Structure formats: C-alpha cells, structure tokens
Amino acid sequence: MLNSNVKTARNDMKTLMKDAQELFLEAAATTGAQADELRNKGLMMLDAAMERAHEIQAVALEKGKQAAQTTDEFVHEHPWKAIAVSAGLGVLVGLLISRK
C-alpha cells in the first residue's frame, strides 16, 4: 500500500513539476500582467508540490517508526528466533557473495 502511494505521489510530483516548468517558460516569453499571473500560478503549483512532498515524508517517517517498533517488540519477545533469522540471512548473503 505504501509503495503504491509513493508511486502515485511520485507521478503527481512529476506532473506538477512539468506543468510548473511549462508555465515558467511561457511566463518568460510574455510580459506584463499575463507574465505575473503565469509566474504566480507556477509558484502556487510548486508550493502544492512541496506540500505533497512533506506529506509523503511524514507518512514514510511514521511507517518507518511503526516498522522499527514492531521489529523491536518481536526481537524482545523472540530473541532466539531473531538470532536464527539473522544468522540464516548472514549465511545466505555470505554464500551469494562468495559465489561471485
């Protein structure tokens, strides 16, 4: 779920940035009130993109904290399972590295 939210947000950010760039290019080619209006619209779009990025960052941080808390609880409740899993992963990674 988080992965699809990140992909959606990434696509939204790309679209916003592309639209803002087009507006700034158009604003650079015009003068007067129309240029000011286009620049202001572009700035508003960039502000919206930054706000969205901050929201995504906050969600990612919260999910990371939850994952760390869950892992910490598991390790404290099942220390030998955690050691076994870690050792098994270490052996697997060691075998993969030694094959190259």
All heavy atoms as an XYZ file, in Angstrom:
757
protein
N       0.824     -1.192      0.000
C       0.000      0.000      0.000
C       0.864      1.250      0.000
O       0.633      2.172     -0.749
C      -0.927     -0.019      1.208
C      -1.827      1.179      1.251
S      -3.070      0.955      2.512
C      -3.800      2.533      2.432
N       1.884      1.265      0.848
C       2.779      2.414      0.902
C       3.488      2.581     -0.428
O       3.653      3.700     -0.904
C       3.786      2.254      2.033
C       4.787      3.391      2.206
C       4.055      4.688      2.534
C       5.777      3.071      3.307
N       3.877      1.450     -1.064
C       4.577      1.507     -2.327
C       3.710      2.137     -3.411
O       4.192      2.952     -4.196
C       5.027      0.106     -2.744
C       6.058      0.130     -3.846
O       6.730      1.131     -4.067
N       6.185     -0.969     -4.534
N       2.419      1.790     -3.474
C       1.531      2.387     -4.473
C       1.302      3.863     -4.178
O       1.201      4.669     -5.106
C       0.206      1.636     -4.545
O      -0.530      1.816     -3.355
N       1.241      4.236     -2.889
C       1.111      5.653     -2.540
C       2.336      6.439     -2.971
O       2.225      7.563     -3.442
C       0.892      5.824     -1.031
C      -0.475      5.383     -0.581
O      -1.387      5.262     -1.388
N      -0.622      5.127      0.692
N       3.505      5.836     -2.805
C       4.744      6.500     -3.198
C       4.781      6.670     -4.716
O       5.152      7.736     -5.217
C       5.972      5.716     -2.695
C       7.258      6.252     -3.292
C       6.028      5.750     -1.175
N       4.388      5.636     -5.451
C       4.372      5.734     -6.918
C       3.390      6.798     -7.382
O       3.689      7.593     -8.274
C       4.023      4.385     -7.540
C       5.134      3.381     -7.474
C       4.741      2.077     -8.129
C       5.853      1.066     -8.002
N       5.492     -0.213     -8.619
N       2.207      6.823     -6.779
C       1.212      7.824     -7.131
C       1.726      9.218     -6.827
O       1.606     10.130     -7.646
C      -0.104      7.575     -6.366
O      -0.586      6.268     -6.687
C      -1.158      8.606     -6.722
N       2.306      9.379     -5.665
C       2.841     10.680     -5.274
C       3.977     11.095     -6.196
O       4.084     12.261     -6.579
C       3.318     10.641     -3.832
N       4.837     10.152     -6.553
C       5.949     10.445     -7.459
C       5.418     10.917     -8.804
O       5.908     11.900     -9.368
C       6.829      9.217     -7.628
C       8.087      9.486     -8.442
C       8.965      8.258     -8.567
N       9.367      7.796     -7.258
C       9.549      6.517     -6.947
N       9.344      5.573     -7.835
N       9.938      6.168     -5.739
N       4.393     10.241     -9.322
C       3.797     10.652    -10.595
C       3.149     12.028    -10.476
O       3.259     12.856    -11.389
C       2.765      9.625    -11.067
C       3.412      8.336    -11.516
O       4.583      8.307    -11.881
N       2.659      7.258    -11.472
N       2.464     12.279     -9.350
C       1.866     13.599     -9.121
C       2.930     14.685     -9.096
O       2.756     15.757     -9.671
C       1.089     13.630     -7.802
C      -0.178     12.797     -7.834
O      -0.591     12.367     -8.934
O      -0.754     12.564     -6.752
N       4.041     14.400     -8.421
C       5.129     15.375     -8.333
C       5.722     15.649     -9.707
O       5.984     16.797    -10.059
C       6.221     14.867     -7.383
C       5.802     14.780     -5.946
S       5.531     16.379     -5.205
C       7.208     16.946     -5.087
N       5.937     14.606    -10.492
C       6.490     14.792    -11.838
C       5.563     15.646    -12.689
O       6.011     16.541    -13.405
C       6.732     13.434    -12.510
C       7.920     12.696    -11.977
C       8.097     11.373    -12.703
C       9.256     10.589    -12.142
N       9.427      9.291    -12.814
N       4.274     15.367    -12.608
C       3.298     16.136    -13.378
C       3.277     17.592    -12.936
O       3.293     18.502    -13.775
C       1.891     15.520    -13.223
O       1.925     14.162    -13.678
C       0.869     16.280    -14.030
N       3.262     17.825    -11.628
C       3.274     19.195    -11.123
C       4.526     19.942    -11.544
O       4.460     21.101    -11.956
C       3.162     19.199     -9.594
C       1.773     19.039     -9.013
C       1.859     18.800     -7.512
C       0.933     20.265     -9.290
N       5.660     19.292    -11.443
C       6.916     19.940    -11.821
C       6.947     20.249    -13.319
O       7.375     21.327    -13.725
C       8.110     19.063    -11.436
C       8.276     18.883     -9.940
S       8.486     20.425     -9.040
C      10.132     20.843     -9.527
N       6.480     19.327    -14.134
C       6.457     19.551    -15.578
C       5.528     20.711    -15.924
O       5.889     21.592    -16.713
C       5.997     18.276    -16.299
C       6.020     18.388    -17.793
C       5.593     17.096    -18.454
C       5.546     17.267    -19.950
N       5.008     16.098    -20.629
N       4.349     20.727    -15.324
C       3.405     21.819    -15.566
C       3.977     23.160    -15.114
O       3.833     24.175    -15.800
C       2.074     21.559    -14.858
C       1.288     20.408    -15.471
O       1.634     19.971    -16.590
O       0.332     19.943    -14.810
N       4.640     23.165    -13.966
C       5.234     24.406    -13.453
C       6.348     24.891    -14.378
O       6.451     26.090    -14.659
C       5.758     24.200    -12.042
N       7.167     23.972    -14.880
C       8.223     24.360    -15.805
C       7.653     24.976    -17.075
O       8.156     25.983    -17.569
C       9.096     23.155    -16.153
C      10.003     22.711    -15.035
C      10.724     21.413    -15.367
O      10.272     20.614    -16.181
N      11.861     21.206    -14.702
N       6.589     24.356    -17.586
C       5.952     24.895    -18.792
C       5.394     26.292    -18.532
O       5.519     27.185    -19.371
C       4.847     23.952    -19.268
C       5.373     22.657    -19.851
C       4.271     21.648    -20.160
O       3.074     21.974    -19.995
O       4.610     20.520    -20.568
N       4.794     26.477    -17.362
C       4.275     27.799    -17.027
C       5.387     28.834    -16.925
O       5.243     29.962    -17.406
C       3.503     27.748    -15.704
C       2.064     27.271    -15.783
C       1.492     27.089    -14.388
C       1.214     28.257    -16.560
N       6.502     28.459    -16.303
C       7.611     29.405    -16.179
C       8.218     29.736    -17.538
O       8.588     30.876    -17.793
C       8.682     28.876    -15.221
C       8.303     29.027    -13.777
C       8.271     27.934    -12.943
C       7.969     30.268    -13.246
C       7.915     28.062    -11.611
C       7.612     30.407    -11.913
C       7.587     29.304    -11.097
N       8.304     28.748    -18.430
C       8.804     29.022    -19.777
C       7.868     29.956    -20.523
O       8.306     30.885    -21.207
C       8.993     27.711    -20.553
C      10.145     26.821    -20.099
C      10.125     25.500    -20.856
C      11.480     27.528    -20.306
N       6.585     29.718    -20.392
C       5.590     30.586    -21.028
C       5.639     31.990    -20.426
O       5.547     32.992    -21.131
C       4.192     29.986    -20.876
C       3.128     30.711    -21.676
C       1.767     30.046    -21.564
O       1.697     28.852    -21.231
O       0.771     30.747    -21.810
N       5.803     32.070    -19.108
C       5.880     33.367    -18.430
C       7.119     34.131    -18.871
O       7.096     35.361    -18.981
C       5.882     33.184    -16.918
N       8.206     33.417    -19.120
C       9.439     34.073    -19.553
C       9.282     34.682    -20.934
O       9.922     35.685    -21.256
C      10.592     33.079    -19.545
N       8.408     34.082    -21.757
C       8.202     34.579    -23.119
C       7.203     35.725    -23.175
O       7.126     36.419    -24.181
C       7.740     33.438    -24.020
N       6.436     35.951    -22.118
C       5.446     37.021    -22.107
C       5.878     38.119    -21.150
O       6.813     37.962    -20.387
C       4.057     36.487    -21.695
O       4.160     35.949    -20.383
C       3.567     35.420    -22.644
N       5.161     39.204    -21.227
C       5.481     40.335    -20.352
C       4.204     40.870    -19.719
O       3.100     40.504    -20.100
C       6.158     41.476    -21.142
O       5.270     41.899    -22.190
C       7.475     41.039    -21.726
N       4.383     41.741    -18.761
C       3.262     42.438    -18.153
C       2.466     41.588    -17.182
O       2.977     40.677    -16.548
N       1.181     41.908    -17.108
C       0.292     41.265    -16.142
C       0.142     39.775    -16.411
O       0.044     38.977    -15.480
C      -1.075     41.936    -16.166
N       0.129     39.396    -17.700
C      -0.022     37.977    -18.032
C       1.181     37.185    -17.517
O       1.028     36.089    -16.983
C      -0.175     37.783    -19.540
C      -0.458     36.335    -19.910
C      -0.608     36.138    -21.413
O      -0.357     37.047    -22.191
N      -1.035     34.951    -21.799
N       2.374     37.736    -17.639
C       3.572     37.055    -17.133
C       3.510     36.920    -15.623
O       3.854     35.874    -15.073
C       4.822     37.814    -17.558
N       3.092     37.973    -14.945
C       2.958     37.916    -13.488
C       1.959     36.853    -13.069
O       2.190     36.101    -12.121
C       2.536     39.283    -12.933
C       3.644     40.313    -13.027
O       4.824     39.913    -13.122
O       3.317     41.515    -13.009
N       0.851     36.790    -13.799
C      -0.180     35.796    -13.491
C       0.362     34.379    -13.679
O       0.146     33.499    -12.837
C      -1.397     36.013    -14.389
C      -2.537     35.054    -14.127
C      -3.717     35.298    -15.074
O      -3.918     36.433    -15.521
O      -4.414     34.305    -15.344
N       1.093     34.151    -14.773
C       1.659     32.827    -15.030
C       2.707     32.460    -13.979
O       2.760     31.321    -13.510
C       2.275     32.778    -16.428
C       1.287     32.785    -17.597
C       2.031     32.949    -18.916
C       0.449     31.520    -17.598
N       3.551     33.409    -13.590
C       4.558     33.141    -12.567
C       3.896     32.803    -11.234
O       4.301     31.874    -10.537
C       5.496     34.340    -12.411
C       6.642     34.341    -13.413
C       7.675     35.387    -13.063
N       7.197     36.750    -13.278
C       7.234     37.397    -14.432
N       7.722     36.804    -15.490
N       6.783     38.631    -14.533
N       2.859     33.554    -10.890
C       2.153     33.288     -9.637
C       1.502     31.905     -9.653
O       1.538     31.182     -8.649
C       1.111     34.364     -9.356
C       1.738     35.679     -8.959
O       2.852     35.718     -8.448
N       1.026     36.763     -9.197
N       0.920     31.551    -10.778
C       0.302     30.226    -10.895
C       1.366     29.137    -10.763
O       1.158     28.131    -10.078
C      -0.423     30.100    -12.235
C      -1.230     28.836    -12.374
C      -2.041     28.832    -13.655
C      -2.838     27.551    -13.775
N      -3.598     27.484    -15.026
N       2.532     29.354    -11.378
C       3.628     28.405    -11.278
C       4.126     28.267     -9.852
O       4.405     27.159     -9.381
N       4.239     29.392     -9.159
C       4.673     29.352     -7.762
C       3.674     28.606     -6.890
O       4.060     27.854     -5.992
C       4.896     30.768     -7.236
C       6.136     31.480     -7.783
C       6.152     32.940     -7.341
C       7.398     30.765     -7.346
N       2.398     28.794     -7.165
C       1.367     28.067     -6.407
C       1.478     26.566     -6.663
O       1.333     25.753     -5.744
C      -0.032     28.585     -6.759
C      -0.313     29.950     -6.183
S      -1.936     30.710     -6.517
C      -2.889     29.528     -7.343
N       1.768     26.191     -7.904
C       1.918     24.773     -8.228
C       3.130     24.182     -7.516
O       3.078     23.062     -7.006
C       2.040     24.583     -9.745
C       0.760     24.880    -10.491
S       0.974     24.755    -12.267
C       0.958     22.980    -12.444
N       4.218     24.944     -7.477
C       5.409     24.460     -6.778
C       5.157     24.344     -5.282
O       5.623     23.392     -4.639
C       6.593     25.386     -7.047
C       7.177     25.309     -8.458
C       8.259     26.360     -8.640
C       7.725     23.925     -8.742
N       4.418     25.292     -4.721
C       4.060     25.204     -3.302
C       3.240     23.953     -3.023
O       3.448     23.261     -2.024
C       3.297     26.450     -2.857
C       4.180     27.677     -2.727
O       5.417     27.522     -2.644
O       3.624     28.794     -2.715
N       2.303     23.646     -3.934
C       1.479     22.443     -3.776
C       2.353     21.191     -3.847
O       2.153     20.241     -3.081
C       0.390     22.402     -4.849
N       3.329     21.195     -4.744
C       4.230     20.046     -4.869
C       5.057     19.871     -3.601
O       5.250     18.747     -3.129
C       5.144     20.230     -6.086
N       5.541     20.963     -3.049
C       6.324     20.881     -1.820
C       5.468     20.378     -0.658
O       5.925     19.565      0.144
C       6.924     22.251     -1.477
C       8.031     22.681     -2.409
S       9.438     21.564     -2.384
C      10.032     21.846     -0.732
N       4.237     20.849     -0.584
C       3.326     20.400      0.477
C       3.086     18.899      0.358
O       3.112     18.172      1.344
C       1.999     21.155      0.392
C       0.975     20.640      1.353
C       0.509     21.698      2.311
O       0.932     22.849      2.209
O      -0.288     21.330      3.168
N       2.877     18.434     -0.854
C       2.648     16.999     -1.087
C       3.888     16.194     -0.688
O       3.780     15.133     -0.073
C       2.311     16.771     -2.566
C       2.014     15.351     -2.915
C       0.617     14.961     -2.511
N       0.328     13.662     -3.075
C      -0.210     12.673     -2.407
N      -0.587     12.858     -1.167
N      -0.427     11.524     -2.977
N       5.071     16.715     -1.013
C       6.310     16.021     -0.650
C       6.453     15.933      0.866
O       6.876     14.893      1.394
C       7.510     16.749     -1.258
N       6.091     16.988      1.571
C       6.164     16.967      3.030
C       5.175     15.963      3.616
O       5.485     15.273      4.593
C       5.921     18.362      3.615
C       7.060     19.305      3.396
N       8.281     19.152      3.994
C       7.154     20.413      2.632
C       9.085     20.120      3.618
N       8.429     20.906      2.773
N       3.988     15.871      3.016
C       3.000     14.899      3.489
C       3.521     13.474      3.306
O       3.393     12.636      4.202
C       1.688     15.071      2.720
C       0.938     16.336      3.046
C      -0.256     16.575      2.123
O      -0.553     15.698      1.277
O      -0.874     17.640      2.246
N       4.121     13.212      2.153
C       4.654     11.881      1.864
C       5.789     11.556      2.829
O       5.889     10.435      3.344
C       5.130     11.793      0.401
C       3.922     11.884     -0.524
C       5.917     10.515      0.147
C       4.274     12.122     -1.962
N       6.635     12.539      3.089
C       7.739     12.340      4.021
C       7.213     12.000      5.412
O       7.727     11.099      6.074
C       8.617     13.586      4.072
C       9.809     13.445      4.996
C      10.620     14.720      5.086
O      10.142     15.803      4.777
N      11.859     14.588      5.508
N       6.178     12.705      5.847
C       5.610     12.451      7.174
C       5.029     11.035      7.255
O       5.227     10.337      8.254
C       4.534     13.489      7.499
N       4.338     10.608      6.209
C       3.767      9.251      6.188
C       4.883      8.211      6.204
O       4.819      7.223      6.937
C       2.853      9.062      4.953
C       2.476      7.603      4.762
C       1.602      9.919      5.086
N       5.925      8.446      5.403
C       7.040      7.496      5.359
C       7.738      7.402      6.713
O       8.101      6.305      7.163
C       8.027      7.904      4.269
N       7.927      8.532      7.366
C       8.547      8.517      8.689
C       7.696      7.751      9.694
O       8.220      6.961     10.489
C       8.779      9.944      9.191
C       9.964     10.683      8.591
C       9.952     12.142      9.024
C      11.264     10.022      8.997
N       6.402      7.962      9.656
C       5.502      7.265     10.576
C       5.529      5.758     10.316
O       5.595      4.961     11.254
C       4.080      7.809     10.444
C       3.107      7.223     11.434
C       3.484      7.498     12.890
O       4.057      8.565     13.179
O       3.209      6.624     13.736
N       5.494      5.363      9.046
C       5.552      3.932      8.709
C       6.885      3.336      9.153
O       6.936      2.206      9.650
C       5.361      3.717      7.203
C       4.002      4.109      6.692
C       2.969      3.106      7.071
C       1.638      3.484      6.439
N       0.594      2.551      6.804
N       7.965      4.083      8.984
C       9.277      3.617      9.414
C       9.338      3.432     10.914
O       9.896      2.441     11.413
N       8.765      4.373     11.652
C       8.729      4.258     13.114
C       7.914      3.043     13.542
O       8.296      2.324     14.469
C       8.144      5.523     13.737
C       9.078      6.715     13.687
C       8.420      7.938     14.285
C       9.301      9.166     14.164
N       8.643     10.378     14.708
N       6.789      2.811     12.870
C       5.960      1.656     13.201
C       6.702      0.354     12.929
O       6.650     -0.584     13.729
C       4.658      1.693     12.403
C       3.694      2.764     12.837
C       2.475      2.849     11.923
O       2.377      2.173     10.906
N       1.538      3.724     12.298
N       7.417      0.299     11.803
C       8.175     -0.906     11.463
C       9.283     -1.143     12.484
O       9.517     -2.285     12.909
C       8.762     -0.784     10.054
N       9.970     -0.086     12.880
C      11.037     -0.219     13.878
C      10.469     -0.686     15.220
O      11.063     -1.540     15.886
C      11.766      1.114     14.043
N       9.333     -0.152     15.601
C       8.699     -0.541     16.871
C       8.279     -2.012     16.833
O       8.505     -2.758     17.788
C       7.480      0.352     17.148
C       6.737      0.016     18.431
C       7.564      0.297     19.674
O       8.389      1.188     19.681
N       7.345     -0.482     20.707
N       7.679     -2.421     15.715
C       7.253     -3.815     15.566
C       8.453     -4.758     15.613
O       8.411     -5.799     16.276
C       6.491     -3.997     14.239
O       5.364     -3.120     14.238
C       6.015     -5.423     14.058
N       9.520     -4.383     14.927
C      10.737     -5.200     14.932
C      11.324     -5.285     16.331
O      11.727     -6.363     16.788
C      11.775     -4.609     13.956
O      11.187     -4.539     12.649
C      13.030     -5.453     13.908
N      11.377     -4.155     17.011
C      11.912     -4.130     18.372
C      11.105     -5.040     19.296
O      11.673     -5.812     20.075
C      11.916     -2.696     18.895
C      12.581     -2.575     20.254
O      13.749     -3.006     20.368
O      11.935     -2.069     21.193
N       9.791     -4.972     19.185
C       8.928     -5.822     20.015
C       9.158     -7.296     19.707
O       9.241     -8.130     20.618
C       7.462     -5.457     19.799
C       7.080     -4.117     20.397
C       5.677     -3.676     20.019
O       4.950     -4.448     19.340
O       5.310     -2.541     20.376
N       9.272     -7.643     18.409
C       9.488     -9.031     18.019
C      10.804     -9.553     18.583
O      10.868    -10.661     19.125
C       9.490     -9.175     16.492
C       9.784    -10.575     16.037
C       8.788    -11.536     16.032
C      11.063    -10.934     15.640
C       9.055    -12.838     15.629
C      11.345    -12.232     15.244
C      10.340    -13.184     15.232
N      11.868     -8.739     18.455
C      13.179     -9.171     18.939
C      13.165     -9.375     20.449
O      13.746    -10.330     20.962
C      14.275     -8.164     18.516
C      15.587     -8.440     19.223
C      14.462     -8.200     17.006
N      12.470     -8.495     21.164
C      12.406     -8.648     22.615
C      11.551     -9.857     23.035
O      11.839    -10.503     24.042
C      11.872     -7.373     23.273
C      12.909     -6.314     23.400
N      13.112     -5.355     22.426
C      13.831     -6.074     24.366
C      14.091     -4.565     22.804
N      14.556     -4.984     23.974
N      10.511    -10.152     22.276
C       9.639    -11.274     22.606
C      10.227    -12.611     22.148
O       9.971    -13.646     22.756
C       8.264    -11.066     21.986
C       7.484     -9.927     22.616
C       6.181     -9.626     21.882
O       5.788    -10.415     20.993
O       5.567     -8.594     22.205
N      10.990    -12.602     21.052
C      11.519    -13.839     20.459
C      13.001    -13.659     20.111
O      13.373    -13.695     18.929
C      10.746    -14.202     19.180
C       9.261    -14.225     19.352
N       8.609    -15.250     19.988
C       8.308    -13.340     18.991
C       7.308    -15.000     19.990
N       7.099    -13.840     19.400
N      13.850    -13.522     21.103
C      15.264    -13.241     20.797
C      15.949    -14.366     20.025
O      16.754    -14.092     19.138
C      15.899    -13.036     22.170
C      14.973    -13.672     23.132
C      13.615    -13.591     22.534
N      15.638    -15.621     20.341
C      16.316    -16.713     19.646
C      15.864    -16.832     18.199
O      16.671    -17.169     17.319
C      16.118    -18.032     20.411
C      16.889    -18.030     21.693
C      16.392    -17.964     22.952
C      18.311    -18.029     21.833
N      17.400    -17.924     23.882
C      18.607    -17.970     23.211
C      19.371    -18.073     20.940
C      19.900    -17.959     23.695
C      20.666    -18.066     21.424
C      20.916    -18.004     22.788
N      14.607    -16.571     17.931
C      14.143    -16.570     16.536
C      14.840    -15.464     15.755
O      15.240    -15.657     14.612
C      12.628    -16.368     16.469
C      11.819    -17.583     16.808
C      10.342    -17.304     16.609
C       9.514    -18.505     16.998
N       8.072    -18.245     16.837
N      14.979    -14.302     16.387
C      15.642    -13.180     15.720
C      17.100    -13.517     15.422
O      17.607    -13.211     14.338
C      15.558    -11.926     16.588
N      17.765    -14.180     16.374
C      19.161    -14.581     16.165
C      19.246    -15.598     15.031
O      20.123    -15.510     14.161
C      19.770    -15.147     17.470
C      19.932    -14.011     18.481
C      21.095    -15.845     17.204
C      20.294    -14.473     19.868
N      18.327    -16.562     15.016
C      18.333    -17.591     13.979
C      18.098    -16.984     12.599
O      18.785    -17.323     11.626
C      17.281    -18.651     14.285
N      17.138    -16.089     12.510
C      16.851    -15.445     11.223
C      18.054    -14.625     10.771
O      18.459    -14.678      9.603
C      15.578    -14.559     11.319
C      15.425    -13.684     10.094
C      14.347    -15.446     11.504
N      18.643    -13.876     11.669
C      19.816    -13.065     11.330
C      20.977    -13.931     10.875
O      21.655    -13.620      9.896
C      20.248    -12.220     12.529
O      19.235    -11.324     12.894
N      21.219    -15.023     11.600
C      22.311    -15.937     11.231
C      22.047    -16.563      9.868
O      22.944    -16.653      9.030
C      22.480    -17.007     12.297
N      20.809    -16.973      9.635
C      20.458    -17.574      8.348
C      20.646    -16.593      7.197
O      21.195    -16.953      6.149
N      20.217    -15.376      7.400
C      20.405    -14.359      6.355
C      21.883    -14.061      6.137
O      22.329    -13.876      4.996
C      19.660    -13.072      6.718
C      18.136    -13.129      6.589
C      17.504    -11.846      7.112
C      17.731    -13.369      5.153
N      22.656    -14.036      7.223
C      24.095    -13.818      7.101
C      24.774    -14.907      6.296
O      25.628    -14.635      5.443
N      24.411    -16.163      6.563
C      24.974    -17.293      5.814
C      24.570    -17.193      4.343
O      25.404    -17.382      3.448
C      24.521    -18.635      6.426
C      24.862    -19.808      5.507
C      25.144    -18.830      7.798
N      23.313    -16.881      4.085
C      22.836    -16.768      2.704
C      23.574    -15.666      1.954
O      24.031    -15.875      0.829
C      21.321    -16.505      2.701
C      20.662    -16.379      1.336
C      20.803    -17.689      0.564
C      19.199    -16.008      1.495
N      23.703    -14.516      2.566
C      24.419    -13.403      1.929
C      25.886    -13.782      1.721
O      26.471    -13.504      0.663
C      24.287    -12.099      2.762
C      25.231    -11.027      2.259
C      22.852    -11.606      2.727
N      26.492    -14.429      2.707
C      27.874    -14.876      2.569
C      28.059    -15.838      1.412
O      29.031    -15.741      0.650
N      27.132    -16.779      1.252
C      27.212    -17.724      0.132
C      27.060    -17.004     -1.189
O      27.780    -17.307     -2.154
C      26.123    -18.795      0.282
C      26.332    -19.827      1.392
C      25.101    -20.709      1.528
C      27.567    -20.686      1.090
N      26.135    -16.077     -1.263
C      25.938    -15.334     -2.519
C      27.160    -14.503     -2.876
O      27.553    -14.442     -4.045
C      24.698    -14.444     -2.411
C      23.349    -15.179     -2.365
C      22.218    -14.198     -2.114
C      23.113    -15.933     -3.664
N      27.763    -13.889     -1.896
C      28.949    -13.051     -2.149
C      30.140    -13.903     -2.564
O      30.891    -13.551     -3.471
C      29.284    -12.194     -0.903
C      28.216    -11.124     -0.720
C      30.654    -11.562     -1.037
C      28.352    -10.331      0.571
N      30.293    -15.064     -1.915
C      31.441    -15.917     -2.209
C      31.350    -16.565     -3.590
O      32.354    -16.966     -4.147
C      31.605    -16.988     -1.141
O      30.529    -17.909     -1.190
N      30.177    -16.660     -4.173
C      29.993    -17.264     -5.476
C      30.489    -16.369     -6.603
O      30.771    -16.813     -7.683
C      28.533    -17.605     -5.719
C      28.025    -18.665     -4.763
C      26.624    -19.031     -5.071
N      26.694    -20.356     -5.693
C      25.783    -20.862     -6.479
N      24.716    -20.160     -6.777
N      25.917    -22.042     -6.994
N      30.581    -15.086     -6.345
C      30.972    -14.149     -7.398
C      32.415    -14.074     -7.515
O      33.374    -14.236     -7.577
C      30.432    -12.751     -7.102
C      28.932    -12.740     -7.204
C      28.412    -11.349     -6.985
C      26.889    -11.352     -7.104
N      26.313    -10.090     -7.019
